């Protein structure tokens, strides 16, 4: 099979850029796109030299090691400890991406005279797709990071009233300072209150009890207030009990796309 040096160089630049971006996404080491591209080019040049001019495996591996060090130094502004971490990740991602590229770009056939490997997809296309994937991976990482932070503020609670119990997850909303005469109020999804009170939406809508004004949870609105017998809040292994807890009912779809059904007040803690 004939491999042109231009194609080999472009493929290596793309793959190196992808590897360096994966390292950056993992460590967030200080860098820039220019530095990543420059480092990828330097690494590709060394790969071409190794492929076309060297035959000794020992020298080739030594140059690859030096190349990896040079790529990290060029790409990232880090101290020695961070450098070691980036260096290890670069090798880990190199072997992972190399295996994926081999799997995607070639097909192996067992014959009576050995194993035959044939290319299925253009390697340039695969390299570009991997880089696109790295940008998608960055967006996913940002979302996951936000979800992890949010999930640390989610606690299981149990609402108890007239012998009925409803177990839901609640989010500790630091902006929820709703209170009635100094008593903290939690905001709960209407469906959960209907389960607890054994009422339908019409009964809930026509409820004429106390209300509390809010401009943060549901826009400018008045939330209906209920008093339930008690609420249990689990924080780690500790369970806190609150009697005669005030609950504001949210009639909108605020909780529709969330993994919690109530907003806790920091005044409870």
C-alpha positions as CSV (number, residue, x, y, z in Angstrom):
1,X,0.0,0.0,0.0
2,X,1.3,3.4,-1.0
3,X,1.2,6.2,1.7
4,X,1.9,9.7,0.6
5,X,3.9,11.9,3.0
6,X,1.4,14.7,2.7
7,X,-1.5,12.5,3.8
8,X,0.6,10.9,6.6
9,X,1.5,14.4,7.9
10,X,-2.1,15.7,7.8
11,X,-3.4,12.6,9.5
12,X,-0.8,12.9,12.3
13,X,-1.6,16.6,12.8
14,X,-5.3,15.9,13.1
15,X,-4.8,13.0,15.5
16,X,-2.3,14.8,17.6
17,X,-4.6,17.8,17.9
18,X,-7.4,15.5,19.0
19,X,-5.2,13.9,21.6
20,X,-4.1,17.3,23.0
21,X,-7.6,18.5,23.1
22,X,-8.7,15.5,25.1
23,X,-5.9,16.2,27.6
24,X,-7.0,19.8,27.8
25,X,-10.6,18.8,28.4
26,X,-9.6,16.5,31.2
27,X,-7.1,18.8,33.0
28,X,-8.1,22.3,31.8
29,X,-4.4,23.1,31.7
30,X,-3.8,26.7,30.4
31,X,-3.4,26.7,26.6
32,X,-4.7,28.1,23.3
33,X,-5.8,26.8,20.0
34,X,-2.5,28.1,18.4
35,X,-0.4,26.2,20.9
36,X,-2.4,23.0,20.4
37,X,-2.0,23.2,16.6
38,X,1.7,24.1,16.9
39,X,2.3,21.2,19.2
40,X,0.3,18.8,16.9
41,X,2.5,19.9,14.0
42,X,5.7,19.3,15.9
43,X,4.6,15.9,16.9
44,X,3.6,15.1,13.3
45,X,7.0,16.1,12.0
46,X,8.8,13.8,14.4
47,X,6.4,11.0,13.4
48,X,7.3,11.5,9.7
49,X,11.0,11.5,10.6
50,X,10.6,8.3,12.6
51,X,8.6,6.6,9.8
52,X,10.8,7.4,6.9
53,X,14.4,7.7,8.3
54,X,14.7,5.4,11.3
55,X,14.7,1.6,11.5
56,X,15.9,1.1,15.1
57,X,13.0,0.5,17.5
58,X,15.1,1.7,20.4
59,X,15.9,5.0,18.8
60,X,12.3,5.4,17.5
61,X,10.8,4.8,21.0
62,X,13.3,7.3,22.5
63,X,12.3,10.0,19.9
64,X,8.6,9.3,20.5
65,X,9.2,9.8,24.3
66,X,11.1,13.1,23.6
67,X,8.3,14.1,21.2
68,X,5.6,13.6,23.8
69,X,7.5,15.7,26.3
70,X,8.0,18.5,23.7
71,X,4.3,18.4,22.7
72,X,3.2,18.9,26.4
73,X,5.7,21.7,26.9
74,X,4.6,23.5,23.8
75,X,0.9,23.0,24.3
76,X,0.4,23.7,28.0
77,X,1.7,26.2,30.6
78,X,2.0,23.9,33.6
79,X,4.2,23.1,36.6
80,X,6.1,19.8,36.9
81,X,3.2,18.0,38.7
82,X,0.7,19.1,36.2
83,X,3.1,18.2,33.4
84,X,3.4,14.6,34.7
85,X,-0.4,14.3,34.8
86,X,-0.8,15.7,31.3
87,X,2.0,13.4,30.0
88,X,0.4,10.3,31.4
89,X,-3.0,11.3,30.0
90,X,-1.5,11.9,26.6
91,X,-0.2,8.3,26.5
92,X,-3.4,6.9,27.8
93,X,-5.5,8.8,25.1
94,X,-3.0,7.9,22.4
95,X,-3.5,4.1,23.0
96,X,-7.2,4.5,23.4
97,X,-7.7,6.6,20.2
98,X,-5.2,4.4,18.3
99,X,-7.3,1.3,19.1
100,X,-10.5,3.1,18.1
101,X,-9.0,4.3,14.8
102,X,-7.7,0.8,14.0
103,X,-11.2,-0.6,14.7
104,X,-13.0,2.0,12.6
105,X,-10.6,2.3,9.7
106,X,-9.8,-1.4,9.0
107,X,-11.4,-4.8,8.7
108,X,-9.5,-8.0,9.3
109,X,-10.1,-11.2,7.4
110,X,-8.8,-14.6,8.4
111,X,-7.7,-16.7,5.5
112,X,-5.8,-20.0,5.0
113,X,-2.5,-18.0,4.6
114,X,-3.0,-15.5,7.4
115,X,-4.8,-12.3,8.4
116,X,-5.6,-9.7,5.8
117,X,-6.3,-6.2,6.8
118,X,-8.2,-3.8,4.5
119,X,-9.1,-0.1,5.0
120,X,-12.9,0.6,5.4
121,X,-12.9,4.3,5.9
122,X,-10.5,7.1,5.0
123,X,-8.3,7.8,7.9
124,X,-8.5,11.6,7.3
125,X,-12.2,11.4,7.7
126,X,-11.9,9.4,11.0
127,X,-9.4,11.9,12.4
128,X,-11.7,14.8,11.6
129,X,-14.7,13.0,13.2
130,X,-12.6,12.3,16.3
131,X,-11.9,16.0,16.6
132,X,-15.5,16.9,16.2
133,X,-16.3,14.3,18.8
134,X,-13.8,16.1,21.2
135,X,-15.8,19.3,20.8
136,X,-19.0,17.4,21.5
137,X,-17.3,15.8,24.5
138,X,-16.4,19.3,25.8
139,X,-20.0,20.3,25.8
140,X,-21.1,17.1,27.5
141,X,-18.4,17.6,30.2
142,X,-19.7,21.1,30.9
143,X,-23.2,19.8,31.3
144,X,-22.1,16.9,33.5
145,X,-20.0,19.3,35.7
146,X,-23.1,21.4,36.2
147,X,-25.3,18.4,36.9
148,X,-22.8,17.1,39.5
149,X,-22.8,20.4,41.3
150,X,-26.6,20.6,41.1
151,X,-27.0,17.0,42.4
152,X,-25.0,17.8,45.5
153,X,-27.8,20.2,46.5
154,X,-30.6,17.6,46.0
155,X,-31.9,15.9,49.1
156,X,-34.7,13.3,49.6
157,X,-37.7,14.6,51.7
158,X,-40.8,12.9,52.9
159,X,-44.0,15.0,53.2
160,X,-46.5,13.7,55.8
161,X,-50.1,14.8,56.2
162,X,-53.2,13.0,57.7
163,X,-51.4,9.7,57.5
164,X,-50.4,10.1,53.9
165,X,-46.8,10.1,52.8
166,X,-45.1,11.4,49.6
167,X,-41.4,10.9,49.1
168,X,-39.7,13.2,46.6
169,X,-36.3,14.8,45.9
170,X,-35.9,18.5,46.7
171,X,-33.4,21.1,45.5
172,X,-31.8,23.4,48.0
173,X,-32.5,26.8,46.4
174,X,-30.3,29.4,48.0
175,X,-32.6,32.1,46.4
176,X,-35.7,30.6,48.0
177,X,-36.2,32.9,51.0
178,X,-40.0,32.6,51.0
179,X,-41.5,32.8,54.5
180,X,-44.7,33.5,56.3
181,X,-44.3,35.4,59.6
182,X,-40.7,34.2,59.7
183,X,-41.5,30.6,59.0
184,X,-39.7,29.1,56.0
185,X,-41.8,27.9,53.1
186,X,-40.8,25.1,50.7
187,X,-42.2,25.1,47.1
188,X,-43.7,21.8,45.9
189,X,-45.0,20.6,42.6
190,X,-48.8,20.6,42.4
191,X,-49.0,16.9,41.4
192,X,-47.2,15.9,44.6
193,X,-49.5,18.0,46.8
194,X,-52.5,16.5,45.1
195,X,-51.1,13.0,45.9
196,X,-50.5,14.0,49.5
197,X,-53.9,15.7,50.1
198,X,-55.8,13.2,48.0
199,X,-57.4,16.0,45.9
200,X,-57.8,16.8,42.2
201,X,-56.6,19.8,40.3
202,X,-59.9,21.6,40.5
203,X,-60.0,21.4,44.3
204,X,-56.4,22.7,44.4
205,X,-57.2,25.5,42.0
206,X,-60.3,26.6,43.9
207,X,-58.4,26.5,47.3
208,X,-59.0,29.9,49.0
209,X,-56.5,29.6,51.8
210,X,-53.4,31.8,52.5
211,X,-51.1,32.8,49.7
212,X,-47.6,34.2,49.4
213,X,-46.2,36.5,46.7
214,X,-43.2,35.6,44.7
215,X,-41.2,37.1,41.9
216,X,-38.5,34.5,41.6
217,X,-40.0,31.0,41.4
218,X,-43.0,31.4,39.1
219,X,-42.6,35.0,37.9
220,X,-44.9,37.6,39.5
221,X,-47.5,35.4,41.1
222,X,-49.2,34.3,44.4
223,X,-48.6,30.8,45.5
224,X,-51.2,28.9,47.5
225,X,-50.0,28.0,51.0
226,X,-50.7,24.7,52.8
227,X,-49.7,23.5,56.2
228,X,-48.8,19.8,56.5
229,X,-48.3,17.8,59.6
230,X,-44.6,17.2,59.1
231,X,-41.7,16.9,56.8
232,X,-38.6,14.7,57.0
233,X,-35.3,15.9,55.4
234,X,-32.5,13.5,54.9
235,X,-29.0,15.0,54.8
236,X,-26.5,12.2,54.5
237,X,-27.3,9.8,57.3
238,X,-29.0,12.5,59.4
239,X,-32.8,12.9,59.3
240,X,-34.3,16.2,60.3
241,X,-38.0,16.5,61.3
242,X,-40.1,19.6,60.8
243,X,-43.6,19.8,62.2
244,X,-46.4,22.0,60.8
245,X,-44.4,22.7,57.7
246,X,-45.6,25.4,55.4
247,X,-45.8,24.3,51.7
248,X,-46.3,26.6,48.7
249,X,-47.9,25.0,45.7
250,X,-46.5,25.6,42.3
251,X,-49.2,25.4,39.7
252,X,-46.9,25.9,36.7
253,X,-44.6,23.5,35.0
254,X,-41.4,24.7,36.8
255,X,-40.5,21.1,37.8
256,X,-41.3,19.5,34.4
257,X,-37.8,19.0,33.2
258,X,-36.0,18.6,36.5
259,X,-35.0,15.6,38.6
260,X,-36.5,17.1,41.7
261,X,-40.1,18.1,42.7
262,X,-39.6,20.7,45.4
263,X,-37.4,23.7,46.3
264,X,-36.0,23.8,49.9
265,X,-35.4,27.0,51.7
266,X,-31.9,27.6,53.2
267,X,-33.8,29.0,56.2
268,X,-34.6,25.4,57.1
269,X,-30.9,24.5,57.7
